Amino acid sequence: MRKLVLIFFVALVTSGTTFAQKKSAKKTKKVVAKTEMAAPSVVKDSFQQTFAGTDAKWSKNYGGNWVANFTKDEVKTAAEFDKDGKWIATRSNYTEANLPGAVATSVKAKYPAATIKDGWKIERSDVASYYKVNIQDNGTEKAVLINEAGTIAE
């Protein structure tokens, strides 16, 4: 009887370690630090004409365009220029507190129960500037597009 219990115990221990699941290694996301680059003088001159007196950190995006990241009036902004210094787009990140009044009022009028999370002012050379406001309305995430005058585009 002792031998049977001992054999059962040994079988139980070895089967537990044999069939144990391998714990997968936790996947970590690689964070690649953006390296600050020196933009060509034609690009810097174009930037200074548009955003006079502003210091920016320069980087290159995947399309090969130059991106100037800077903060002005507590608004984080990224301005994009091509290699010849032609302005392509500007994206300004607004919090709920510093979103322009007409935009915030329009959102609150259309979605009274909504919570404004953040907003972006997007200016492009080929389209009139507009705001993209991210809201949470009754548990649903929405992105609302609004023009400069405060008219909501559905």
Secondary structure, DSSP 8 states (H G I E B T S, - for coil): -HHHHHHHHHHHHHHHHHS---------------------HHHHHHHHHHSTT---EEEE-TTS-EEEEEEETTEEEEEEE-TT--EEEEEEEE-TTTS-HHHHHHHHHH-TT-EEEEEEEEEESSS--EEEEEEEETTEEEEEEEETT--EE-
